Amino acid sequence: METFNTLREQLELLEWPDVYFFKFIIPNDQLKIAQITAFFDENATIGFHPSGKGNYISISVKTVMLNVDEIISIYEQTSAINGVISL
C-alpha cells in the first residue's frame, strides 16, 4: 500500500528483529479494542489510556517485530477498522 512507503523507507534503515512501538487511537468500543489487540501475541506489552471524556482510548503496544513487512502488515490491517488512527 502506497500510504506506508515513507514509513517503510524509514524502518528499513533499522536492524530487525527489534522492539517496535505501535500507538492507536480508537473510539472507546470493546469490539474495536479487541480487534486491535488481536493482532498481537501474549508477549506484547499493551497499555490503554482513555481520553478525558472517555469517548476514545489510546492503545500502546510494545512488541518484538521480526521485519518491516510485519509492521506494515499490521498497519494495513488495522487501518481497515473504522475509526482507527495510527500514530
Order of alpha helices (4+ residues) and beta strands (2+ residues): alpha-beta-alpha-beta-beta-alpha-beta
